[in-house]
Amino acid sequence: MAVRIIVVAVALLNGLWMLIDGSYVLAKGKYIGPGQPGPWSKWLSAMGLDPFKMGVPFIVLGTAWLACLLGLALRQNWGWVGLFVCSALTLGYVPFGTVGSLIIIVSLVLRKSRVGYP
């Protein structure tokens, strides 16, 4: 039960934060926090993408987090797989996204039956 609560709490925080930060950058043209986003922004810049134009992808990823969390709560296979994928995509969102994603990935892999995998 504790593992399930941790996964739900961390996934909820990650999903909501991605939604809020994505909405904020769309509205204000900058992210919440320091002026320069984390290391992930350097990776995007190296690929020719503007990190400050990532509001919509952040909102999509945040929504995916929440949808997959619902799927996990309903004990659907796609919820487990979706949270694993969302976690992998959020690993570069240092520091909180990285730590939260690692917690979820480890929990999902080691405790499949306790987090809701049928």
C-alpha positions as a Markdown table, in Angstrom:
| # | Residue | x | y | z |
|---|---|---|---|---|
| 1 | Met | 0.0 | 0.0 | 0.0 |
| 2 | Ala | 2.8 | 2.4 | 0.9 |
| 3 | Val | 4.5 | 1.9 | -2.5 |
| 4 | Arg | 1.2 | 2.6 | -4.3 |
| 5 | Ile | 0.7 | 5.8 | -2.3 |
| 6 | Ile | 4.2 | 7.0 | -3.1 |
| 7 | Val | 3.8 | 6.3 | -6.8 |
| 8 | Val | 0.4 | 8.1 | -6.9 |
| 9 | Ala | 1.8 | 11.1 | -5.0 |
| 10 | Val | 4.9 | 11.5 | -7.1 |
| 11 | Ala | 3.1 | 11.0 | -10.4 |
| 12 | Leu | 0.4 | 13.5 | -9.3 |
| 13 | Leu | 3.1 | 16.0 | -8.4 |
| 14 | Asn | 5.1 | 15.5 | -11.7 |
| 15 | Gly | 1.9 | 15.7 | -13.8 |
| 16 | Leu | 0.6 | 18.8 | -12.1 |
| 17 | Trp | 4.0 | 20.5 | -12.2 |
| 18 | Met | 4.4 | 19.8 | -15.9 |
| 19 | Leu | 0.9 | 21.2 | -16.5 |
| 20 | Ile | 1.5 | 24.3 | -14.4 |
| 21 | Asp | 5.0 | 25.0 | -15.8 |
| 22 | Gly | 3.9 | 24.5 | -19.4 |
| 23 | Ser | 0.9 | 26.8 | -18.9 |
| 24 | Tyr | 3.2 | 29.4 | -17.2 |
| 25 | Val | 5.7 | 29.4 | -20.1 |
| 26 | Leu | 2.9 | 29.8 | -22.6 |
| 27 | Ala | 1.5 | 32.8 | -20.7 |
| 28 | Lys | 4.7 | 34.5 | -19.5 |
| 29 | Gly | 7.4 | 33.3 | -21.9 |
| 30 | Lys | 9.5 | 31.9 | -19.1 |
| 31 | Tyr | 9.4 | 29.0 | -16.7 |
| 32 | Ile | 8.7 | 29.1 | -13.0 |
| 33 | Gly | 12.0 | 29.4 | -11.2 |
| 34 | Pro | 15.4 | 30.6 | -12.4 |
| 35 | Gly | 15.7 | 32.5 | -15.7 |
| 36 | Gln | 17.6 | 29.7 | -17.4 |
| 37 | Pro | 15.8 | 26.3 | -17.4 |
| 38 | Gly | 17.6 | 23.1 | -16.4 |
| 39 | Pro | 20.0 | 21.0 | -18.4 |
| 40 | Trp | 17.3 | 19.7 | -20.6 |
| 41 | Ser | 17.1 | 23.1 | -22.3 |
| 42 | Lys | 20.6 | 22.8 | -23.5 |
| 43 | Trp | 19.8 | 19.5 | -25.1 |
| 44 | Leu | 16.8 | 21.0 | -26.9 |
| 45 | Ser | 18.9 | 24.0 | -28.0 |
| 46 | Ala | 21.6 | 21.7 | -29.4 |
| 47 | Met | 18.8 | 20.1 | -31.5 |
| 48 | Gly | 17.8 | 23.5 | -32.8 |
| 49 | Leu | 14.7 | 23.8 | -30.6 |
| 50 | Asp | 13.7 | 26.8 | -28.5 |
| 51 | Pro | 13.2 | 25.6 | -24.9 |
| 52 | Phe | 10.9 | 28.5 | -24.3 |
| 53 | Lys | 8.5 | 27.2 | -27.0 |
| 54 | Met | 7.9 | 23.9 | -25.1 |
| 55 | Gly | 4.8 | 25.0 | -23.3 |
| 56 | Val | 2.4 | 22.8 | -25.3 |
| 57 | Pro | 4.7 | 19.6 | -25.0 |
| 58 | Phe | 4.9 | 20.2 | -21.3 |
| 59 | Ile | 1.1 | 20.4 | -21.1 |
| 60 | Val | 0.7 | 17.3 | -23.2 |
| 61 | Leu | 3.2 | 15.4 | -21.0 |
| 62 | Gly | 1.6 | 16.6 | -17.8 |
| 63 | Thr | -1.8 | 15.5 | -19.1 |
| 64 | Ala | -0.3 | 12.1 | -20.0 |
| 65 | Trp | 1.1 | 11.8 | -16.5 |
| 66 | Leu | -2.4 | 12.3 | -15.0 |
| 67 | Ala | -4.2 | 10.1 | -17.5 |
| 68 | Cys | -1.7 | 7.2 | -17.0 |
| 69 | Leu | -2.1 | 7.7 | -13.2 |
| 70 | Leu | -5.8 | 7.2 | -13.6 |
| 71 | Gly | -5.2 | 4.1 | -15.7 |
| 72 | Leu | -2.9 | 2.7 | -13.0 |
| 73 | Ala | -5.6 | 3.5 | -10.4 |
| 74 | Leu | -8.1 | 1.6 | -12.5 |
| 75 | Arg | -5.6 | -1.3 | -12.8 |
| 76 | Gln | -5.2 | -1.0 | -16.6 |
| 77 | Asn | -2.0 | -2.3 | -18.2 |
| 78 | Trp | -1.7 | 0.9 | -20.2 |
| 79 | Gly | -1.5 | 2.9 | -17.0 |
| 80 | Trp | 1.6 | 1.1 | -15.8 |
| 81 | Val | 3.2 | 1.3 | -19.3 |
| 82 | Gly | 2.2 | 4.9 | -19.7 |
| 83 | Leu | 3.7 | 5.9 | -16.3 |
| 84 | Phe | 6.9 | 4.1 | -17.2 |
| 85 | Val | 7.1 | 6.0 | -20.5 |
| 86 | Cys | 6.2 | 9.4 | -18.9 |
| 87 | Ser | 8.9 | 8.8 | -16.2 |
| 88 | Ala | 11.5 | 8.0 | -18.9 |
| 89 | Leu | 10.6 | 11.2 | -20.8 |
| 90 | Thr | 10.8 | 13.3 | -17.6 |
| 91 | Leu | 14.2 | 12.0 | -16.4 |
| 92 | Gly | 16.0 | 15.1 | -17.9 |
| 93 | Tyr | 13.8 | 17.5 | -16.0 |
| 94 | Val | 16.4 | 18.1 | -13.3 |
| 95 | Pro | 16.2 | 17.9 | -10.3 |
| 96 | Phe | 12.6 | 17.1 | -9.3 |
| 97 | Gly | 11.5 | 15.4 | -12.4 |
| 98 | Thr | 14.6 | 13.2 | -12.4 |
| 99 | Val | 14.2 | 12.1 | -8.7 |
| 100 | Gly | 10.5 | 11.6 | -9.0 |
| 101 | Ser | 10.8 | 9.6 | -12.3 |
| 102 | Leu | 13.5 | 7.4 | -10.8 |
| 103 | Ile | 11.3 | 6.7 | -7.8 |
| 104 | Ile | 8.4 | 5.8 | -10.0 |
| 105 | Ile | 10.5 | 3.6 | -12.4 |
| 106 | Val | 12.0 | 1.7 | -9.6 |
| 107 | Ser | 8.7 | 1.2 | -7.8 |
| 108 | Leu | 6.9 | 0.1 | -11.0 |
| 109 | Val | 9.6 | -2.4 | -11.9 |
| 110 | Leu | 10.2 | -3.8 | -8.4 |
| 111 | Arg | 6.6 | -3.8 | -7.1 |
| 112 | Lys | 4.3 | -4.4 | -10.1 |
| 113 | Ser | 1.5 | -6.0 | -8.2 |
| 114 | Arg | 1.6 | -3.4 | -5.4 |
| 115 | Val | 1.2 | -0.4 | -7.6 |
| 116 | Gly | -1.7 | -1.7 | -9.6 |
| 117 | Tyr | -0.3 | -3.8 | -12.4 |
| 118 | Pro | -2.8 | -6.5 | -13.0 |
